[in-house]
Amino acid sequence: MKKLQDLDKSNTVYNLSKVILESRPDGSDSLMPLRWMPFGMIQFIVDFFASTNVMQVTIVRFFLNVNEMKFQECSVDDIKTLSNVY
């Protein structure tokens, strides 16, 4: 935590724990739903930087499925536009 403070960064570790632990007001799920894409993306990024060997890095299956669905809904023109942006 000290390193985050020294770099004037928010306490991301605390905030991540909070949104996983705390429930929504209706009690339906955690503040950040664990079955939705944001968690899969965060999990992939953290696992990537925590790995000590490239063989440990695997894409989270749910995250992959979400990205596949995005491109299935896109037209060829949409994909060309995305390619030019990135």
Secondary structure, DSSP 8 states (H G I E B T S, - for coil): -HHHHHTT---HHHHHHHHHHSB-TTSSSBSS-TTSHHHHHHHHHHHHHH-SSGGG----HHHHHHHHHHHHTS-HHHHHHHHHH-
